[in-house]
Amino acid sequence: MTDTQTLRVEGMTCASCTSRIERLLAREDGVTGVRANLMTGTVAFDGQAQPADLAAKLSAAGFTASEDVTRLAIGGMTCASCVSRVERVLEKQPGVTSASVNLADESATVRHLAVTGLPEKLAESVRAAGYEARIATETSRADVAEHKAEEQGKLARAVILAAVLTLPVFVLEMGGHMVPAFHHWLHGLVGQFPLWVAQFVLTSVVLFGPGWRFFKAGVPALLHAAPDMNSLVVLGATAAWGYSTIATFAPGLLPEASIAVYYEAAAMIVTLILLGRYLEARAKGRTGAAIAKLVGLQAQTARVERDGQVEEVAIDQVAVGDLLHLRPGERVAVDGSVASGHSWLDESMITGEPIPVEKSPGETLTAGTVNGTSALTYRAERVGADTVLARIIRMVEEAQGAKLPIQATVDRVTRVFVPIVMAVAALTFAVWMIWGPGLSHALVAAVAVLIIACPCAMGLATPTSIMVGTGRGAEMGVLFRRGDALQALQGVQVVAFDKTGTLTEGRPELVGVHTAPGADDAQALAIAAAAESGSEHPIASAVLRAAKERGLTLPKAEDVTALTGFGLQARVDGKAVLIGAQRLMDRDSIALGDLPEHAAKGAAHRQTPLYIAVDGQAVALLLVADRLKPSTKAAIDALHALSVQTAMITGDARGTAQAIAAELGIDHIEAEVLPDGKVAAIETLRQGGRSVAFVGDGINDAPALAAADVGLAIGTGTDVAVEAAEVVLMSGDLRGVVNAIHLSRAVLRNIRQNLFWAFAYNAALIPVAAGVLYPGFGITLSPVLGAGAMALSSIFVLTNALRLKTLRPALEAA
């Protein structure tokens, strides 16, 4: 029996392509049959050939094997070693190009070839390694949350049971050490052997009852030569329990001076680490609060008008084009536009802006926002996974699952950490056996080393801060589309802004018309409006609005051609018309007379000049002004306070750009830049090794957003700009730029604190556990204290990361 797999392929355009692919792959070893389908863009092949090998052959032939991204929800991971192990398992699967595992939200993001059945195989490979795994989909979020809540409940019950069983063991053993009279009374009443047997029974139940989860994960990891934190707990607790069992039932096997029991250490180790796991699970739940809050914004039902009747239907039954009814106080179910009614909506959870936004017919509505006091009807335009809210949730999830460059060092350490700890424990045992007081001391020291080591804290240090930080960013209206931008942004030295729609409101108005001698201003404006009528540029809209306000009749325009970076040319009433910047007039050697003087005066007041020439003669100058956004000056000042320089990249005349820069206090100006010159302007700003961020909103900003070290897109701008950026500012408010940098610095500072604690903790306490202080000071570290300290180290890291939830914006909304 042969397996059939299907690979999605890009680049097939005709029947000859399919024939070529079939002939190419049919010759490969392990392929017993191949069928290429032009309509579906897929290639099905039989046999045992590896998809990655076939993809390489296709690539060499000029085709591209498509890739998919699969998210897995993974259970049973407890430390950084687990993360490394799961990543290795996934990366070994045929067709996988990369795998990133996140301990904090217990997920894996796997990029792989688009092969049928591969996601299921990925989940199966993780389960075979001893962990729980399932494919995470849009509809499985509730299931994953329910599963985590169930796991948290199991941990709580395990902690209670372990504590109830451990308490008598602790009292029986340690009570006698602390109160000698109690020890003598108890031994006189019952005797030593029955007491030890009771401790054996209770401790055995703790280890192989509530503590069985450590064996279930730790023993297979040991057998696969990939020990993790569970393995250390198993070795430490079992060593203490096993030694005590021999001392109880076969004391003759031990030197008489070494006969002692450590049941309380084994039981307390398991109980304290279970308690730490429970507290850790609760804290992890809080790190994902932002996602839960966003998911909670999604409406479950909607009131849809069909056949003249309004009925309430499940949200997944709403289709594009449906007419929906929205009552006061309800959440908008899907993205759409107002059909009738007038109201004010709270969009704060989407944009971060607390002020309600007015909505009237034609205005857009965003899923998850809350209607005010008036009823509306609206037409569905984007539903399901296409809504803005669904996209935001995906962006935040992807950012939270990302690995920052700083994590690479941690990964290298944790891959070898547990084996090193085991080696140190073995060395500790050997040293104290040779030069120490005896077997009992050597065992306690070795167990303490095994238990005190904590890769859990190392594994949680970075992802928890990322999860909480990106979630807090979403609440502030700052979305990190790519996790590495979170680290890159904190080191940015220059922030460059596009002007129109970024620094300004993007709705310019015509503020002045100057004509050449003998020209008529109304006629010139009518010509300009006719030529600009087909353009979507903001300045074209300003000219058209001005002509409409004056009631001008527009002549017929023909052969309108946009001249990128210059303006446009057209024929209006049979005359050749040029409209644009001075460089367009200079290109065609058109004399401008005294019009540039008016342009210079306008530039001093932040007005953009637009020249009009008819049949080679300059006839008029239009001056257009675009108001600065109210938040712009405050944002520039705040960036300077953060020691970040600012720059403006614009196609405007230098005089206009200088006037704006002087008013705002911008440090660098790149003026008269053609749309394709913005990338070069960024390279100029990079001189001296400076890191540059670029903020823009338009289609022509996309190359610059992609070229900058960090691209920040205004969320109110075009989808192209948003897709090209690493960071999205959901509102058009430039305070978001300041808050993004402020948040980035806070998150990286938090990560460094976590890593310092995780590494410093181990560096300081492993030697103490090994007994370096015993020869000089007689100080040893009890395995019980080690278990408590290990649990506390993870709790410290999680608690420190959760402080980011209270981070205040660097610049509050006005």
N, C-alpha and C positions, 0 to 999 in steps of 0.2 A: 504494500500500500504506500502511495506517495502523498506527500503534503502539497497542497495548492496554496500559494500565497499571491497576494496582489500588491503591486508597487505602483504608487502614483508617480507619473513622469511628466515633466514640463518640456516643451520643445517639439512635440509631435504636431505637424501641421498638415500632413497629407498622407495618402495611402502608401507612398513610397517610404515615408518615415516608419510606419508600422512594419512594413516588410523588412526594412533594414534592421530594426530592433529585433524582430523575431529571428532573422538569420544570425545576428550578432550573438544573442543570448543562447540560441540553440546549440552553439558550439561549446558552451561553457560546461566544465565538469559539474556533475550533480544535477544538471537541468535535463529533465526527461520530456518536457513540453513547454511551449511558450505561446502566449496569445496576446497581442497588443491591440488595444481598443482606442481608436482615434476619438470617438465621441465622448468617452468617459475619461480619456487621458490616463489610462491605466495599463499596466502590463501584468498579466497573470502567468505564473510559471509553476510547473510541477517539479518535484524532486527535493533534494536535500541541500541545494546550493544556498550559500549565505547571501542575504539581501545586500549586505555591504559590498561584497565582491561584485555583484551584478551592477550595483549603483556606480562603482568605480569604472566598470566597462562602459556604461552608458555615458558617464561624464567624459571619458576619453573620446567618445563618438559624437560629442556635441550636445547631448541631452542632459537634463538635470533631474535627478531623483528628488521628489518633494520631501520636505520634512514636516513633522508634526511635533507639537509639544503636549505631553501628557503630565497631568498632576496626579500624584498618588497621595492618599491619606494613609499614614503609617503609624502603627501602634507598637508599643514595646521598646522604643528607643529610650535610653536613660542617660546617655553621656556622649561625649564627643567621639569616643571610640566606636559607638554604635553608628554614628553619622558616617564616619570613614568607611566602616564595613559595608553599610547599605550602598554608599556611593560606589564602592568597588564592585559590588554585586551587579548593580545596574549598568555600570560602564562596561562590564564584560559581556553584556547581552548583545548578540549580533544586531547591527543596525542602529545602535545607540551612539550618538555623537557627543553628548555631554549629559551629566547628571549632577544636580545640586540638591542636597538634603538639608532641611531646616529642622533643628531640634526643637526650637521654641514653639513652632506651630505644627510640628509633627507631620511634615509634608515633604514630598520630593517633586522636583520639576525636572522632567526628562525630555531632552530634545533628541528625536530619533527619525529615521526614515519612515515615510508614510506607508507602512506595511500592514495589511489586514491582520488583526489578531495580536499585533505586537504589544499594545497596551496591556492586554490580559496576561501575556507572557511576562511582562515586566512585574506586574503585581504578584504573579506566581513565583517568580525568582526571589522576590523579597520574602514571601511567606516561607519558601524553602530554606531561607537563611535564619528562620526562627522568629520573624517579626510578623505582625499583622499588616495587611496591605489591601487597599481597595482603590479603584479609580475614582478620583474626585471629579464630579461634574457639577454643573449649575444646580441641578436638582438634588444633589447629595449633601449640600451644605448642612441642611437640617439633620440628616442622618449622622454626619460626622460630629456635629455639635451634641447630638443625643448620645452618641457613642462615647464622647469625651466625658459627658456628665455621668454616664453609667460607670466609666472607669474610675472617675473621681469618687463615686459612691462605694465602689468595691475597695478602693484604697482606704477610705474612711473606716469601713467595717474591718478591714485587715489590721489597721492601726489599733482599733479598740480591742479586738481579740488578742493581738500580740501583747498589748499593754497589760490586759487583765491576766494573761498567763505569765508575763515576765515579772510583774510586781512581786509575787510570792518568792520567785527565784532570787530577785534582788534583795528582798528583806531577809531571806534565809541565809544568804551568803554574806552580804555587806553589813547587815544588821549586827552580825556577830563580831565583825571587825571594828565597827564603830562603838558598840556597847558590849564589852567583854562579858559582863554579867549575863546578858541575854544569850550569848554564845554558850556559856557554861550551863545555864538553865536548860536550854534547848537540847544540848547534847546529852545532858543527864536524863532528860525526860524521854527522848526518842532514840538517840544514838546517831553516830555519824553516818553509817551506811544507809539507813532509811532516808535520812535527809538528802544524801547525795542521789539516791534513787528517785526521790520526788523531784529533785531539780532536773535529773536526766529526762524524766517523763515530760515535765512541763516545757523544757527547752526543746526537746525533740518535736513536740507539737508545734511550737513557735516556728522552728526551722522548716519543718516539712508541711506546715499548714499555711499560715499567712506568708511565710518566707519562701514558699515553693516557687514563687514568681522569679526569684533570683536564680534558682537552680534551672528552671525551665529555659531561661535566656542565657545564663552564664556557662552552663556545662556544654551546650552545643558550640558556643563561641570558643571555648577551650579546645574542644575536639577538632574544630576547624582552624586551629592555630591563629585565631583572631580574638584574643581575650579582650573583654570590655570591663566596664565598672561592675557589672553583675558578677563577672568572673572573680574579681577581687573580693567582693562580698562573700561569695561562695567559699573561696579558699580561706579567707580569714575566719568566718564563722564556723566552717567545718573543721578547721584546724583546732580551734578552741574547744568545740563540742567533742571532736574525736579524741583529743588528748584527755579531756575530762572523763569520757566514757571508759577509756583504758584504765585511768586512775581509779574509777569506781568499780569496775567489774574484773579487771586483770591487773591489779597494782604490782604484781610481781614482775611485770614486763618493764617497769620503770625503776630508776634508782630511787632508793628510799627517801632521799632528801628532796626529790622532785615530785613526790606524790601530792598533787593538789588538783582542785577542780576549778574550771573557769566557765561554768555554765552561764553565770550571770553575764559574762562578756559576750558570749555567743548570742544569748537572747536579747541583750540590750543593743547589740550591733544591728540585728534585724529590725528591732522595734524602732530604734532611732532613725534608721535609714528609711524605713517605711513612712515614718512621720515626715521626714524630709521630702519624700516623694509626694506625699499627700499635699503638703504645703506648696510644693513646687507646682503640682497640677493646678491648684487653686490660683496661684500667681500666673501661670501660663494662660489660664482662662481670661484673666484680666488683661493680658497683653493683646489678646485678639478682640478687645471690646470695641475698637473702632470699626472693624469689619462687621461685627454683630450689629452695631448701631446703624451702619449703612444698609445692611441687609434688612434691618427692621424698618427702613424707610420705604421698602417696596410694598406697594399695595397688593393685597391678595385677591381682591375682586374689583370689578368696575361696573358702572351702570351704563349699559350700551343701548342706544336706540336702534331697533330693527323692526321694519315693517310698521312704523308708527308707534311701536310699543317700547317702553323702557324696561329692560330686564337686567338683573344683576348676574354677571357671569364671572367665572374664574379668569384671572388675569391672563393665563396662557391661551384663552379663547378669543382675546381681542386681536383684531386684524387691522392692518394698515387701511385707512380710509373709513373706519368705523366712526360714528358720531357718538361721543360720550357725554354724559351729564355729570357735572361736578357740583356738589352741594357745599354750602359754607362749612368750613372746618375739616373738609375731607382732603386726603392726599391725592395728588395727580397720579393716575395709574400708569400712563405711558406718555412718551414725548408727543407733542402735537401743537396745534395752533388754535387760538380762540376762534370759534365760529360765531358766537353771540354772547352778549353779556359784558359786564365791566366789574372788575374786582381788583383786590390787592393780594399778592401772594408772598408768603414767607419762603424765601429761597436760601436761608442762612446755612442749612446743612449741605447745600451744594456749593455755594459761592463763598461762604464765610461772612457774608454781609448781613448784619442784623436788621437792616431797614427793609420793610415790605416793598415789593416792586409792583407798579401799576400794570394791569393787563387789560387790553381791549381787543376787539376783533382784529385778527391778523397777527397778534403778538404770539410769541412762542411760549409753550408751557413745558416744564421739565418734570419727568416722573420723580416722585418722592417729595416734591414741594407741597406746601399746605395752603389751601385756599382760605381767603379771608371771610368777609361777611356777606358776599353776594354770590348767587349761583351763576355758573358758566356752562356753556356747551363748547366742546372742542373736538377737533378732527384728529384721529390718531395718525401719526406720521412715522414713528419708530417704535417698535414693540420688542418685547423679549430681551434678548442679549444685545440688541442694537440701541437701547436707550442710553442716555447719558449716564444715568445712575448705574446701570449694569456695566458700562465701560469703566466708570470710576472704581467700582468694586474690583473689576479685573485688574486695573492698574495698581491698586493698593495691594492686592494679593500677590501680583508679580513682583512688586518692589519689596514686599515683606519676605518673599521667598528668595530674594537675591543674595549673592555673596559679595561682600565688599573686598577690595584688594587686601585690606588689613587682615582678612580672615585667612589668607594663604599661609601666613606664618603660623597661625594657630593650628591649621590643618596639618602642617608638617610636624609640629610638636606632638599633637594628639595621636598621630599614626603610630608613633613609637613609644608613647608615654606609658601605657599599661604594661607592655613587655619589660620596659626599663624598671618600673615599680616592682614587678615580680622578681626581676633579677636583684634589685636592691634588697628586697625582703629575704631572698635566699642567701645573699651575702651577709645580711644582718644575722640571720640564724646561724650561719657557719662561724662568723666571728665570735659571737657570744658563746657558742658551744665550745670553742677552742680556748678563748681567753676570759669568758664570763663566769658568773656564779653557778651556771648549770643549765640543764635542759629547760626547766620551767621559765627561767628568765629569757632564754633565747627564743622560746616559742612566743611569749608575750610580746617581745620586741618585733618579731617578724610579723605577727598578726597586726600589731599597731601600724606598721609600715603599709601593709596591704589596705587597711581600712582608712587611714588618714588621707591617702592619695585621692584626689578628686578631679578627674577630667570632666565631671558633670559641669562644674562652674566654668571650665574653659569652653565647653561646647555651647553653653548658654550665653556667654559674655557678649558676643556680637549679634546673634539673631534676635535676642529679646529686645535689645536697644533699637534695632532696625524696625521690628514689629511695632513697638510702642511709638517710636519717632515718626514713622511713616503714617501711622494711624492718627497721631496728633496733627501731623501736617494736613491730612485730609480734612480734619475738623476745622483747620485754619484756612482751607481753600487752596492748599499747596499739595499737588499730587506729584509724587516721584514715579515716573513711568519706568525708570531703570534704576535699580538699587545702587549701582556704582556712582550715579550722579550725586547720591547722598554724601559720599566721601569726597568726590571731586569739588563739590560746591564750596566746602569749607576752606579750600585753599585758593579760591578765586581772588585775583588781585585787581582785575579790571572788569567792570560790567558795562557792556556796550548796548545801547538802545537804538532800535529803529525809531523814527520820529512819528510818522503818521499812524494813528491808531494805537500807539504804544505810549509815547510821551504825551501825545495829544488825544483828543476825543475821537478823531477820525471822522469828524463831520464838519468839514470846512465851510465857510460862508464867503460869498463874494462881498468884499468891503470897498472896492474902488475900481473905477474904469477911467483910464486916461487914453485919449485918442491923439493920433497924429494930425497935423494941420489938414483940414478939409474932410476929415473922416467923421462919421456920425456914431456916437457911442451905442445907441439902440440898435443900429444896423450891425455894428461890430459884435455886440452881444448875441444878436439873433443868429449870425453866421456861426459864432463859436458854439452856441447851444445846439444848432442843427448838426454840426460836425461831431459834437460830443454825445449826441443822443443815444448812440449805441454802446457807449463805454460805461463800465461799472466802477471806474476810478472815483474816489471820493471828490476830487476836484471837478470832475465832469458833473457829478451830482450837484455840486454847489452852483456851477454855471447854469444848469438846467433849472434849478429852483429859482435863481435870480431872474431868468427869462420868463418863467411862469408867473412870478410875482409882479412883473412889469406888464404882463398880458401881451407879450410879443408873439407875433405869428412867425413860425420858423420856416425858412425856405427848405427846399429839398436837398439833402446831402447824398452824394454818391461816391463810390470808390474810396470809402473810408478805410485807411490803413494805419494801424498803430505802429509807431516808431519807438521801440522799447528804449526807455531811458531818455528819449528826446521829446516825445509828444505824439502828434498824429498829423496825417495829411488827408485831404479830401477834395472833392469837387462839389461846390455849393453854387447853385444857379449857374453852372458852367464855368465857374472861376476856380482856379487852383488856390487852395487854402492850406496854410500851415499854422498849427497851434502848438505851442510848447515852450520849453525853456530857452534861454538865450543861446545855449550851445546849438540848438536847432537853427536859429537865425544865423549864427556864425557859420554853421556848416554850409548854408546856401548863400552866404555873403550878402545878407539882407541888411541894409542900413536901417538903424533904429532911431536916428535923430536924438531927441531929448528924452525918449521913453526910459532909457536906463537910469536917468537921474531920478525919475519918479519911482523906479524899481528900487533904487538904493534907499530912498526915504522910507518906502514900505518895508524893506528888509529890516531897517532899524526898529520897526514895530512888529517884527515877527510875521510879516506878510509875504506870501509866496507869489512871485511874478509869473504871468502867463502871457506870452506875446502872441499876437494874431497878425499874420501876413496874408495878403490877397494879391495873387498874380505877381509875386515877388516884391510887393511893397508892404512895409509895416504900417498897419492901420490902427492898432490899439494895444494897450497893456491892461490886463486884468490883474487885480490884486486880490488874493484869496488868503484868508486867515483861519487857522484851526486852533481852537482854544486848548490850552494845556489842561490836562486832567487835574482836578483839585488835589489829588494825592501826589502829583509828580514832584513838586519842590520838597515836600516832607520826605519822600523816598530818597531823593538824591542826597539830602542832608544826612539822613540816617545811614546811608551807605558810607559817606565820608566818616561818620562817627565810628563805623566798623573798620576803618582804615582801608576801605575799598575805593579805588579810583573809578571814575565814570567816563563814558565816551558816548558820542552820538554819531550814528552812521545814517546819512540822509542823502537823497538826491537833490535836495533844495540848493538854491544859490548860497554861496558862502556867506554873504551878508546876512541872509535870513537865519542861517544856522548859527552864526556868531551871536546874533541878537538873542536867540533862544538859549544858547549855552551861557551867555552872560547873565541872563535872568535866573537860570536854574543853578548856576555854579558848576556846570559840567567841565571836566578837566581836559578832555580831548575832543576834537571835532574832525570827522571825516565827511566833508561836504561834496556836493556835486558828484556823488557816486552813482554809477549806473547799476541797475539791478544785479547784473552779473559781476559787479565789482565789490560786493559786500564781503565776499570770502577773502579777497585780497586785502580789504580794509582790516579784517580780523587778524590776518597774518601780520600786518603792519603793527597792530596793537600788541601782538605777541612778542615783538622784538625785545630782547633782553631776558627772554625766558619767562615772561609773565603768563599766568594762566588767565584766560579770557572767557567770560560768560556773555552770551548774546541774548537779548530779549526782543522778540518780534511777534507779529500777529498775522502777517499776510502770506499769500502764496509765494511771493518773491523773496520772503524771508527764509523759506525752507532750507536752501543751500547753506546760508549763514548759520542757522540753528544747528544744522548737522555738522558744520565745520568747527564751531566753537568747542572749547573744552567742555562747556555745559551749555545746552540750549534751553531757554525758558520761553515757553509759548504762552501768550495771553489766551486763556480759555474761551474768550468771546470771539477769537479770531477764526481763521479757516481751519478745516480739518487737516489740510496738508501741513500747515505749520505745526499743529498739535502732534501729528504723527512723526514729524522730524525732530521734535524736542525731547529732552530727557525729563524736563520738569514742566508741569502745566499749572498755570495760575488760573483758577476757575473763574475769578472775577477779572475785570479789566483794571483792577486797582494795583498800582505799582508798589503798594506797601507789601504785596505778596513776595516781591523780589527780596526785600529786606528780611521778611519773615522766613523765607526759604534758606537764606544764608545763615540767619540766626539759628534756625532749627538744625541745619547741617552741622554747625559748630557744636551745638549742644549735644547732638547724638554722638558725634565722634569723641567728644570729651567724655561722655558717659561710657562709651565702649572702652576707651583707654583706662578709665577707672576700673571697669569690670575686669579687664585683662590683667591689670596690675594686681588686683586682689587675687584673681585665680592663680596667677603664676607665683606671686609673692607668698601666698598661703602655702603652696606646695613646697616652694624653695625653703621656707622657714621651718615647716612642721615635719616634713619627711625626715630630715636629719635628727630632729628631736625624738621622733618616734623610733628611729633606729638606735638611739641611745647615746648620742655624742655628748650629752650633758651628764651621763651617769658616772663616768670615771672621776670627774672633778667635783660634781655637786650632788651626786646620788639621785638625780632627777630622771624619772622615766615617764612615759606617756601611756596611760591606760588605753586599751583598744576601745573601751566604752566612750571615753572622752574623745578619741579619734573619730568614732562614728557620729557623735554629736557635732563635732567641729566640721566634719565633712558635709553633713546635712545643712548646717548653718551657712557654709560657704556658697552653696547654690541659692539659698534663700536670700543671702545678701545681694548676690548678682541680680536676681530677679527683682528684688525690692528697689535696688538702685536704678534699674531700667524703668521701673514703673514711675519713678519720679518725673520722667519725661511727660507723663500724662498731664502734669500740672504746669508745664512750660507755658509761659505767657508770651504772646506775640511781641516781637521787638518793637513793632509799630502798630498800635491799636487803631482800629477803624475810627474815623472821626464821628 
